[in-house]
Amino acid sequence: MDKWIGAIVCLVIVALAVWLMYRSWRRRTVRDESLSAYPVPASHAEPLFETEVLYVATTPVGEPLERLAVHGLAYRGSARIEVLREGIILRIAGESTSFIPADRLSGAEMASYAIDRGVEPEGLIAVTWIASERDTAVASPRVDSYLRARYPGDPARIIQAINDIAAAPVAPRPKQKQESEASDD
């Protein structure tokens, strides 16, 4: 009898945890449903650079631990990045193809962590861009999309290729809070 009670309690706890995760993801998708990448142009030039990457997440600029459920960029997965003169195409496994126009790109730089992925220092690439916002009354937000290169040497080439085509004005990046062990007294 005690085994059944324990099993039922465990089952209830697991079911509650799954329900809470589902509910929080639904709330996030509703919150971010107006955000998206841009439609892929019908015709575009040959890629200046393309390679395989791991797509990690998209977050608000300066908040690498707050995932956004941007359409086409909501889930982590293997991806292919194509840097074109017109912008960037991200083909993420299981997601719709995403396009970021060059005039919406602020640039790319190295990063060390994002929600769901901590790596060695400077192990991620943060691509900063302006997301498409369907609600015209709201300013389009700047976001960071994090990528992890699969092959050595690719991070520098990806960053260089993106920064070469980036056209959006660079906004100052918010400073991340660092707590000091020293007392102010």
WOPESUL-V507885 format. One record per pair of residues at least 6 apart in sequence whose C-alpha atoms are under 7 Angstrom apart, sorted by the first residue. I is the first residue (numbers start at 1). J is the second residue. Records with the same first field share a line. If there is no record, write none. Layout:
BEGIN
I=J, J
END
This chain:
BEGIN
28=69
29=69
32=68, 69, 70
33=70
34=133, 134, 135
35=70, 71, 131, 132, 133, 134
36=70, 71, 131, 132, 133
37=71, 98, 99, 100, 131, 132
38=98, 99, 100, 132
39=98, 99
40=98, 99
45=84, 85
46=84
47=82, 83, 84
48=83, 84
49=82, 83, 161
50=81, 82, 83
51=80, 81, 82
52=79, 80, 81, 149, 150
53=78, 79, 80, 81, 147, 148, 149, 150
54=77, 78, 79, 147, 148, 149, 150
55=76, 77, 78, 79, 146, 147, 148
56=76, 77, 146, 147
57=67, 76, 115, 145, 146
58=67, 68, 73, 143, 144, 145, 146
59=66, 67, 68, 143, 144, 145
60=66, 142, 143, 144
61=142, 143, 144
62=173, 174
64=113, 114, 115
65=114, 115
66=115
67=115
68=74
72=95, 96, 97, 98
77=92, 93
78=92, 93
79=90, 91, 92, 93
80=90, 91, 92
81=88, 89, 90, 91
82=88, 89, 90
83=89, 161, 162
85=165
86=101, 102
87=99, 100, 101, 102
88=99, 100, 101
89=98, 99, 100
90=97, 98, 99
91=97, 98
102=165, 166, 167
103=166, 167, 168
104=129, 130, 167, 168
105=128, 129, 130, 166, 167, 168
106=128, 129, 166, 167, 168, 169, 170
107=127, 128, 162, 163, 166
108=125, 126, 127, 128, 159, 162, 163
109=125, 126, 127, 159
110=122, 123, 124, 125, 126
111=122, 123, 124, 125, 126
112=118, 119, 120, 121, 122, 123, 124
113=119, 124
123=148
124=146, 147, 148
125=146, 147, 148, 155
126=144, 145, 146, 147
127=144, 145, 146
128=142, 143, 144, 145
129=142, 143, 144
130=140, 141, 142, 143
131=140, 141, 142, 143
132=140
133=140
149=155
END
